[in-house]
């Protein structure tokens, strides 16, 4: 479609010239190696060419890298049983949201019963030893008993109190209430509860399975602080610093998200990359840990020559600008372009030129069409 438009434009200009003397017709070379085109006054007016100059502006560079979404280690919780047992029931599935205190599974074991019995038995002994110690204290005040008896009673009472406190701590780990035990309620099962709010990502257990304290049963992830982990090659790491702006998008998705560099790693990995931690500017419910992303990190600003996007013409994969030589004569000059910023794009002249040159800021596309169609 672009070639058709160029062709029509070229034909219209050629038609406009048929009634003019040969000296007023435009001239062009057969290749961009000569890259000069001259327009008549009629052609120049019809092409709506606008002239201007390059500008020197600070332009932020950028680095394109890959990475993935992740959560910090403190937002990942591994659930293992405090005590071994058989899985009696499971109440969750991967992907389900859970709140702190929700029951994830129920475990059953005879050792739970034995632990509760030991606690009740030692509580009774503690009560006896406490009374005995108080009695020995009263006798000591009246100088009735020997000091040795008082010390023995005190030691026995203290030892039993330590045992009872230890049993209470064990019962608290498996969420068994000592108050209910005092009322004679002994249970053969314990509830495995979630210690955090989050989403279940892994379930590694089945009903009836015997598990131990070293087995990982569930994994819960909190999505409150998803961040971006980028892999930056060592050759570019010196350009990265905290606070730099980052834009990223998911694979096969054009939606852009904003983030900023929060932390730069201090170790080079086996693939010669350094991990860069980026915080998102706001949370997005649609983003999940593990998603792969492509990101662009804006590096420090450099002052470069910039021109409007309309000043760039492309021919056979190369970019050109047109420099005015006066008298409606224009010369195509090859340039290297950077990343565009709004309506401007930085350029690097491939050939030495005066930075005060007059260039075509609008109409480069039409001029390139004249050169191209002449060649064809």
C-alpha positions as CSV (number, residue, x, y, z in Angstrom):
1,X,0.0,0.0,0.0
2,X,2.9,2.4,0.8
3,X,4.5,1.7,-2.6
4,X,1.2,2.5,-4.3
5,X,0.9,5.9,-2.5
6,X,4.5,6.7,-3.4
7,X,3.9,5.8,-7.0
8,X,0.9,8.0,-7.3
9,X,2.7,10.9,-5.6
10,X,5.7,10.4,-8.0
11,X,3.4,10.3,-11.1
12,X,1.6,13.5,-10.0
13,X,4.9,15.3,-9.6
14,X,6.1,14.0,-13.0
15,X,2.8,15.0,-14.6
16,X,3.2,18.5,-13.2
17,X,6.6,18.8,-14.8
18,X,5.6,17.7,-18.4
19,X,4.8,21.3,-19.3
20,X,8.0,22.7,-17.9
21,X,11.4,23.0,-19.7
22,X,13.8,20.1,-19.0
23,X,15.9,22.3,-16.8
24,X,13.1,22.6,-14.2
25,X,12.5,18.9,-13.9
26,X,13.8,17.1,-10.8
27,X,16.9,15.0,-11.0
28,X,17.9,12.1,-9.0
29,X,20.6,9.5,-9.1
30,X,20.1,5.8,-9.8
31,X,21.2,4.8,-6.3
32,X,21.4,6.2,-2.8
33,X,25.1,6.3,-3.1
34,X,24.6,9.6,-4.8
35,X,21.5,10.3,-2.8
36,X,20.6,13.8,-4.2
37,X,17.2,15.0,-5.4
38,X,16.3,18.4,-6.8
39,X,12.7,19.7,-6.9
40,X,11.2,22.4,-9.0
41,X,9.4,25.2,-7.2
42,X,6.1,23.6,-8.2
43,X,7.2,20.2,-6.8
44,X,8.5,21.8,-3.6
45,X,5.2,23.5,-3.0
46,X,3.2,20.4,-3.7
47,X,5.2,18.2,-1.4
48,X,4.5,20.4,1.7
49,X,8.1,20.0,2.9
50,X,8.9,21.6,6.2
51,X,12.5,22.5,7.1
52,X,14.1,22.6,10.5
53,X,17.2,21.8,12.5
54,X,18.3,19.0,14.8
55,X,18.0,19.7,18.5
56,X,20.3,18.7,21.4
57,X,18.2,17.2,24.2
58,X,18.8,14.8,27.1
59,X,17.6,11.4,26.0
60,X,17.3,8.5,28.3
61,X,19.0,5.3,27.1
62,X,17.4,1.9,27.7
63,X,18.3,-1.7,28.1
64,X,16.0,-4.6,27.1
65,X,16.2,-7.6,29.4
66,X,14.2,-10.7,30.3
67,X,13.0,-11.9,33.7
68,X,10.1,-13.1,35.7
69,X,7.6,-12.2,38.4
70,X,8.4,-13.5,41.9
71,X,7.7,-12.9,45.5
72,X,10.2,-12.3,48.3
73,X,11.1,-15.3,50.5
74,X,9.2,-14.0,53.4
75,X,6.0,-14.1,51.4
76,X,6.4,-17.9,50.8
77,X,5.3,-20.2,53.6
78,X,6.1,-23.9,53.7
79,X,3.6,-25.9,55.9
80,X,5.0,-29.0,57.6
81,X,3.3,-30.9,60.5
82,X,4.8,-30.2,63.9
83,X,4.3,-33.9,64.7
84,X,4.0,-36.9,62.5
85,X,0.6,-38.5,61.9
86,X,-1.9,-39.9,59.4
87,X,-3.7,-37.4,57.2
88,X,-7.4,-37.7,58.2
89,X,-8.8,-34.9,56.0
90,X,-7.7,-32.2,53.5
91,X,-9.7,-29.0,53.1
92,X,-7.8,-27.1,50.4
93,X,-6.8,-27.3,46.7
94,X,-4.1,-25.5,44.8
95,X,-5.2,-21.9,43.9
96,X,-7.6,-21.6,46.9
97,X,-7.3,-18.4,49.0
98,X,-6.7,-19.0,52.8
99,X,-6.7,-16.8,55.8
100,X,-4.6,-17.0,58.9
101,X,-6.0,-19.7,61.2
102,X,-7.9,-21.6,58.5
103,X,-7.8,-25.4,58.9
104,X,-5.7,-26.9,56.0
105,X,-5.8,-30.5,57.1
106,X,-6.5,-32.8,60.0
107,X,-3.9,-35.3,61.3
108,X,-4.4,-38.3,63.6
109,X,-2.0,-40.2,65.7
110,X,-2.0,-42.2,69.0
111,X,1.0,-40.2,70.2
112,X,-1.3,-37.1,70.4
113,X,-3.3,-39.0,73.0
114,X,-0.2,-40.0,74.9
115,X,1.0,-36.4,75.0
116,X,-2.3,-35.2,76.5
117,X,-2.2,-38.0,79.1
118,X,1.3,-37.1,80.1
119,X,0.3,-33.5,80.5
120,X,-2.7,-34.2,82.7
121,X,-0.7,-36.7,84.8
122,X,2.1,-34.2,85.4
123,X,-0.3,-31.4,86.1
124,X,-1.7,-33.5,89.0
125,X,1.8,-34.2,90.2
126,X,2.6,-30.5,90.0
127,X,-0.4,-29.6,92.1
128,X,0.8,-32.1,94.8
129,X,4.4,-30.9,94.8
130,X,3.2,-27.3,95.0
131,X,1.2,-28.0,98.1
132,X,4.1,-30.0,99.6
133,X,6.5,-27.1,98.9
134,X,4.2,-24.6,100.6
135,X,3.9,-27.0,103.6
136,X,7.7,-27.3,103.8
137,X,8.0,-23.5,103.7
138,X,5.6,-23.2,106.7
139,X,7.5,-25.8,108.7
140,X,10.8,-24.0,108.0
141,X,9.4,-20.8,109.3
142,X,8.6,-22.7,112.6
143,X,12.0,-24.4,112.6
144,X,10.2,-27.8,112.6
145,X,11.9,-29.4,109.5
146,X,15.4,-29.5,108.3
147,X,16.6,-27.1,105.6
148,X,17.4,-30.1,103.4
149,X,13.7,-31.2,103.2
150,X,12.7,-27.7,102.1
151,X,15.4,-27.7,99.4
152,X,14.4,-31.1,98.1
153,X,10.7,-30.1,98.0
154,X,11.6,-26.9,96.1
155,X,13.7,-28.8,93.6
156,X,11.0,-31.4,92.9
157,X,8.4,-28.7,92.5
158,X,10.6,-26.7,90.1
159,X,11.5,-29.7,88.0
160,X,7.8,-30.7,87.6
161,X,6.8,-27.2,86.8
162,X,9.4,-27.2,83.9
163,X,8.0,-30.5,82.6
164,X,4.5,-29.1,82.6
165,X,5.6,-25.9,80.9
166,X,7.3,-28.0,78.2
167,X,4.2,-30.2,77.6
168,X,2.1,-27.0,77.4
169,X,4.4,-25.7,74.6
170,X,4.2,-29.0,72.7
171,X,0.4,-28.9,73.0
172,X,0.3,-25.3,71.7
173,X,2.4,-26.3,68.6
174,X,-0.3,-28.8,67.7
175,X,-3.1,-26.4,68.6
176,X,-4.6,-28.4,71.5
177,X,-6.1,-26.3,74.3
178,X,-4.9,-27.0,77.8
179,X,-8.2,-25.6,79.1
180,X,-10.2,-28.2,77.2
181,X,-7.8,-30.9,78.6
182,X,-8.5,-29.7,82.1
183,X,-12.2,-30.4,81.4
184,X,-11.3,-34.0,80.4
185,X,-11.5,-33.6,76.6
186,X,-8.8,-35.7,75.0
187,X,-8.5,-35.7,71.2
188,X,-6.8,-38.1,68.8
189,X,-6.6,-35.6,66.0
190,X,-5.0,-32.2,65.5
191,X,-5.8,-29.4,63.0
192,X,-3.1,-28.1,60.8
193,X,-3.8,-24.4,60.4
194,X,-2.5,-21.7,58.0
195,X,-0.2,-19.2,59.7
196,X,-0.6,-16.5,57.1
197,X,-3.0,-15.1,54.5
198,X,-2.4,-16.0,50.9
199,X,-3.0,-18.5,48.1
200,X,-2.3,-22.2,48.2
201,X,0.2,-23.1,45.4
202,X,1.2,-26.6,46.3
203,X,-0.5,-29.6,47.9
204,X,1.9,-32.6,48.4
205,X,-0.3,-34.9,50.5
206,X,-3.2,-37.3,50.2
207,X,-5.8,-38.6,52.6
208,X,-4.5,-41.6,54.6
209,X,-0.9,-40.8,54.0
210,X,1.5,-40.9,57.0
211,X,3.6,-37.7,57.2
212,X,6.5,-36.7,59.4
213,X,7.7,-33.3,60.7
214,X,10.2,-33.1,57.8
215,X,7.6,-33.5,55.0
216,X,6.4,-30.4,53.1
217,X,2.6,-30.7,52.9
218,X,1.5,-27.3,51.5
219,X,3.0,-24.1,50.2
220,X,1.2,-20.8,50.6
221,X,2.2,-17.6,48.8
222,X,1.2,-14.1,49.7
223,X,0.6,-11.9,46.7
224,X,0.9,-8.6,48.6
225,X,4.4,-7.9,47.3
226,X,4.9,-9.3,43.8
227,X,8.1,-7.9,42.3
228,X,10.1,-8.3,39.0
229,X,13.3,-10.2,39.0
230,X,15.3,-9.2,35.9
231,X,18.5,-10.8,34.5
232,X,21.0,-8.1,33.3
233,X,24.2,-9.1,31.6
234,X,27.4,-8.1,33.2
235,X,28.4,-5.8,30.4
236,X,25.3,-3.6,31.1
237,X,25.2,-3.8,34.9
238,X,27.3,-0.7,35.4
239,X,24.4,1.3,33.7
240,X,21.8,0.1,36.3
241,X,21.1,2.0,39.6
242,X,18.3,2.1,42.1
243,X,15.3,4.3,41.2
244,X,15.5,3.9,37.4
245,X,12.2,3.5,35.7
246,X,11.2,0.1,34.3
247,X,8.4,-0.8,31.9
248,X,7.6,-4.5,31.3
249,X,5.1,-6.7,29.6
250,X,4.2,-10.4,29.7
251,X,4.9,-12.8,26.9
252,X,2.4,-12.6,24.1
253,X,0.8,-9.5,25.7
254,X,1.2,-5.8,24.8
255,X,-0.1,-4.4,28.1
256,X,2.7,-2.4,29.8
257,X,3.3,-2.2,33.5
258,X,5.5,0.2,35.4
259,X,8.1,-0.6,38.0
260,X,11.4,0.9,39.4
261,X,14.7,-0.6,40.2
262,X,14.9,-1.3,44.0
263,X,18.0,-3.5,44.4
264,X,20.9,-4.5,42.2
265,X,22.5,-7.8,42.9
266,X,26.2,-8.1,43.8
267,X,26.9,-11.6,42.3
268,X,27.3,-12.7,38.7
269,X,25.6,-16.0,38.0
270,X,26.8,-18.9,35.8
271,X,25.0,-17.3,32.8
272,X,27.0,-14.1,33.3
273,X,24.0,-12.1,34.5
274,X,23.2,-10.2,37.6
275,X,19.8,-10.3,39.3
276,X,18.0,-6.9,39.5
277,X,15.1,-6.6,41.8
278,X,12.3,-4.2,40.7
279,X,9.2,-3.1,42.7
280,X,6.0,-2.5,40.8
281,X,4.4,0.9,41.2
282,X,1.1,-0.7,42.1
283,X,-0.3,-4.1,42.6
284,X,-2.1,-6.0,39.8
285,X,-4.4,-8.9,40.6
286,X,-3.9,-10.5,37.2
287,X,-0.2,-10.9,37.7
288,X,1.1,-14.2,39.3
289,X,4.5,-15.4,40.4
290,X,6.5,-17.3,37.8
291,X,5.2,-15.3,34.8
292,X,8.0,-14.4,32.3
293,X,8.4,-10.8,31.3
294,X,10.3,-8.6,28.9
295,X,11.4,-5.3,30.4
296,X,13.0,-2.1,29.4
297,X,15.2,-0.3,31.9
298,X,15.7,3.4,31.3
299,X,19.4,4.2,32.0
300,X,21.1,7.5,32.7
301,X,20.2,10.4,30.3
302,X,22.7,11.5,27.6
303,X,22.5,14.6,25.5
304,X,21.9,13.6,21.8
305,X,20.7,15.0,18.5
306,X,17.0,14.4,18.1
307,X,14.6,15.0,15.2
308,X,10.9,14.5,14.7
309,X,9.8,11.0,13.7
310,X,8.6,12.4,10.4
311,X,12.2,13.4,9.5
312,X,13.2,9.7,9.2
313,X,12.9,7.8,5.9
314,X,13.6,4.1,5.6
315,X,15.1,2.5,2.5
316,X,16.1,-1.2,2.4
317,X,16.2,-1.5,6.1
318,X,18.4,1.6,6.6
319,X,17.3,5.0,8.0
320,X,18.0,8.4,6.3
321,X,17.4,12.1,6.9
322,X,17.4,14.7,4.1
323,X,19.7,17.6,4.4
324,X,18.9,20.8,2.5
325,X,21.6,22.2,0.3
326,X,19.5,25.2,-0.8
327,X,17.7,25.8,-4.1
328,X,15.3,22.9,-3.4
329,X,18.2,20.4,-3.5
330,X,18.1,17.7,-0.8
331,X,20.7,15.0,0.1
332,X,19.8,11.7,1.8
333,X,22.2,11.1,4.8
334,X,22.3,7.7,6.5
335,X,21.7,7.8,10.3
336,X,21.5,5.4,13.2
337,X,18.4,5.9,15.4
338,X,17.8,5.2,19.1
339,X,14.6,4.6,21.0
340,X,11.9,7.1,20.3
341,X,10.6,9.4,23.1
342,X,7.2,10.7,22.2
343,X,7.3,12.4,18.8
344,X,11.1,12.7,18.8
345,X,13.8,10.2,18.1
346,X,17.6,10.4,18.7
347,X,19.9,10.0,15.8
348,X,23.6,9.5,15.2
349,X,24.9,10.7,11.9
350,X,26.9,8.0,10.1
351,X,28.9,10.7,8.2
352,X,30.5,13.9,9.7
353,X,28.1,16.8,9.3
354,X,27.7,20.3,10.7
355,X,25.3,20.1,13.6
356,X,23.8,23.4,12.4
357,X,22.6,21.8,9.1
358,X,19.0,22.4,7.8
359,X,17.1,19.2,7.5
360,X,13.7,18.1,6.2
361,X,11.5,17.7,9.4
362,X,8.4,16.7,7.4
363,X,8.3,15.3,3.9
364,X,11.2,12.9,4.1
365,X,8.9,10.0,3.2
366,X,7.9,11.7,-0.1
367,X,11.5,12.6,-1.0
368,X,12.6,9.0,-0.4
369,X,9.7,7.9,-2.7
370,X,11.1,10.0,-5.5
371,X,14.5,8.4,-5.2
372,X,13.1,4.9,-4.9
373,X,10.7,5.2,-7.7
374,X,13.4,6.6,-10.0
375,X,15.5,3.6,-9.3
376,X,12.6,1.2,-9.9
